[in-house]
Amino acid sequence: MLHILKSASMALLLTLSATVLAQSDSLSVFSDMDGKPQRLEDHTGGGKWLVVMIWASDCHICNIEAPTYNTFHEAQQDKGTAVLGISMDGEEHRAAAMKFIERHDLSFPNLIGEPGMVSLYYAAMTQESLRGTPTFLVYDPDGEIVAAQAGAVSVDAIESFIAKKNAARLAKQ
């Protein structure tokens, strides 16, 4: 019985997520920190790898990881990899999100979304439920999602993953 309920819940979640994606042209899931509507797709592709860090200002691990990913972004942005942050703080906590960005002196761009909408968007992209923050997504240079991982992820692991994927891409050419 529990298996049936879990399956039905996931099916409902995926249906709702698909609706969010289908309406993404008319419904903005994210905005930049100035309130301007943004689409994640506007940041993917273009020949660069994109590492997305989904964070919340009150997340202890996010506060530890953010400076490391800022250093990574600064070192890699001219070498074919960039970082994009997505805050789950929502409009109600936009000021806390801004303080997070300022506290860590983040140079990578950050978007913000309502927690429920970010969760639905994540489910639509990964076919999995968002389990918490931080969560990382990796998009290849063609804009395709190639990895999703909840929890802290070392920059070394991201670099190794991208290097392996780049080697595989070159081998196919």
C-alpha positions as CSV (number, residue, x, y, z in Angstrom):
1,M,0.0,0.0,0.0
2,L,2.8,2.4,0.9
3,H,4.5,1.7,-2.5
4,I,1.2,2.6,-4.3
5,L,0.9,5.9,-2.3
6,K,4.5,6.8,-3.0
7,S,4.1,6.0,-6.7
8,A,0.8,8.1,-6.9
9,S,2.5,11.0,-5.0
10,M,5.4,11.0,-7.4
11,A,3.1,10.8,-10.4
12,L,1.2,13.8,-9.1
13,L,4.4,15.7,-8.4
14,L,5.7,15.0,-11.9
15,T,2.4,16.1,-13.4
16,L,2.5,19.4,-11.5
17,S,6.2,19.8,-12.4
18,A,5.4,19.3,-16.1
19,T,2.7,21.9,-15.8
20,V,5.2,24.4,-14.3
21,L,7.6,23.7,-17.2
22,A,4.9,24.0,-19.8
23,Q,3.9,27.3,-18.5
24,S,7.4,28.6,-18.0
25,D,7.1,31.0,-20.9
26,S,4.2,32.8,-19.2
27,L,5.1,32.0,-15.6
28,S,8.5,33.0,-14.2
29,V,9.7,30.5,-11.7
30,F,12.8,32.6,-10.9
31,S,13.8,36.2,-10.7
32,D,17.2,37.9,-10.4
33,M,17.9,39.7,-7.1
34,D,16.5,42.9,-8.6
35,G,13.2,41.2,-9.2
36,K,13.5,40.8,-13.0
37,P,12.0,37.5,-14.2
38,Q,14.6,35.0,-15.3
39,R,14.6,31.5,-16.8
40,L,17.3,28.9,-15.9
41,E,17.5,28.0,-19.6
42,D,18.8,31.5,-20.3
43,H,21.9,30.5,-18.3
44,T,22.5,27.0,-19.8
45,G,24.2,26.0,-23.0
46,G,26.2,28.4,-25.0
47,G,29.2,26.1,-25.0
48,K,29.9,26.3,-21.2
49,W,29.4,23.9,-18.4
50,L,27.0,25.3,-15.7
51,V,27.1,24.3,-12.1
52,V,23.8,25.3,-10.3
53,M,23.9,25.6,-6.5
54,I,20.4,25.6,-5.0
55,W,20.7,27.2,-1.6
56,A,18.9,28.8,1.3
57,S,20.3,31.7,3.4
58,D,19.7,29.8,6.7
59,C,21.4,26.6,5.4
60,H,24.5,25.9,7.4
61,I,26.2,23.8,4.7
62,C,25.3,26.4,2.0
63,N,27.1,29.0,4.1
64,I,30.1,26.8,4.2
65,E,30.0,25.8,0.5
66,A,29.2,29.3,-1.0
67,P,32.8,30.8,-0.7
68,T,34.3,27.6,-2.2
69,Y,32.0,27.8,-5.2
70,N,32.7,31.5,-5.6
71,T,36.4,30.8,-5.8
72,F,35.6,27.9,-8.3
73,H,33.5,30.3,-10.4
74,E,36.1,33.0,-10.5
75,A,38.8,30.5,-11.5
76,Q,36.7,28.6,-14.1
77,Q,34.4,31.2,-15.7
78,D,37.0,32.0,-18.5
79,K,37.8,28.3,-18.9
80,G,34.4,27.0,-19.9
81,T,32.6,26.5,-16.6
82,A,30.4,28.9,-14.6
83,V,28.3,28.8,-11.4
84,L,24.7,30.0,-10.9
85,G,23.1,30.2,-7.6
86,I,19.4,29.7,-7.0
87,S,18.0,30.8,-3.6
88,M,15.0,29.1,-2.2
89,D,14.4,31.9,0.2
90,G,11.4,33.3,-1.8
91,E,10.1,36.8,-1.9
92,E,9.4,36.9,1.9
93,H,13.1,36.3,2.7
94,R,14.7,38.2,-0.3
95,A,16.6,40.5,2.2
96,A,18.1,37.4,3.9
97,A,19.1,36.1,0.5
98,M,20.8,39.4,-0.4
99,K,22.7,39.4,2.9
100,F,23.9,35.8,2.1
101,I,25.2,37.0,-1.2
102,E,26.9,40.1,0.4
103,R,28.3,38.1,3.3
104,H,30.0,35.7,1.0
105,D,30.8,38.4,-1.6
106,L,29.4,36.1,-4.4
107,S,30.5,37.1,-7.9
108,F,28.4,34.4,-9.6
109,P,24.9,35.3,-10.6
110,N,22.0,34.3,-8.3
111,L,18.3,33.8,-8.9
112,I,15.6,33.5,-6.3
113,G,12.4,31.5,-6.3
114,E,9.6,30.5,-4.0
115,P,10.5,27.2,-2.3
116,G,7.5,25.3,-3.7
117,M,8.1,26.4,-7.2
118,V,11.8,25.7,-7.0
119,S,11.0,22.2,-5.8
120,L,8.5,21.6,-8.6
121,Y,10.9,22.9,-11.2
122,Y,13.7,20.6,-9.8
123,A,11.3,17.6,-9.9
124,A,10.4,18.3,-13.5
125,M,14.1,18.6,-14.5
126,T,15.4,15.5,-12.6
127,Q,12.3,13.3,-12.1
128,E,13.2,13.3,-8.4
129,S,12.1,15.2,-5.3
130,L,14.2,18.0,-4.1
131,R,15.7,16.7,-0.8
132,G,17.1,19.9,0.7
133,T,19.9,22.5,0.4
134,P,22.4,22.6,-0.9
135,T,21.6,20.7,-4.0
136,F,23.8,20.9,-7.1
137,L,22.8,20.5,-10.8
138,V,25.4,20.2,-13.6
139,Y,24.5,21.2,-17.2
140,D,26.7,20.3,-20.1
141,P,27.8,22.9,-22.7
142,D,24.7,22.0,-24.8
143,G,22.4,22.9,-21.9
144,E,21.5,19.3,-21.0
145,I,21.3,18.4,-17.3
146,V,23.9,15.6,-16.7
147,A,24.0,15.4,-12.9
148,A,22.0,16.2,-9.8
149,Q,23.2,15.8,-6.2
150,A,21.8,16.8,-2.9
151,G,24.2,17.8,-0.1
152,A,27.7,19.1,0.0
153,V,29.7,18.3,-3.1
154,S,33.4,19.1,-3.3
155,V,34.7,21.3,-6.1
156,D,37.3,18.6,-6.8
157,A,34.4,16.1,-7.4
158,I,32.7,18.6,-9.8
159,E,36.0,19.2,-11.7
160,S,36.7,15.5,-12.0
161,F,33.1,14.9,-13.2
162,I,33.4,17.6,-15.9
163,A,36.9,16.4,-16.9
164,K,35.5,12.8,-17.4
165,K,32.5,14.1,-19.4
166,N,34.8,16.3,-21.5
167,A,37.0,13.4,-22.3
168,A,34.0,11.3,-23.3
169,R,32.7,14.1,-25.5
170,L,36.1,14.4,-27.2
171,A,36.2,10.6,-27.8
172,K,32.9,10.7,-29.6
173,Q,34.2,13.4,-32.0
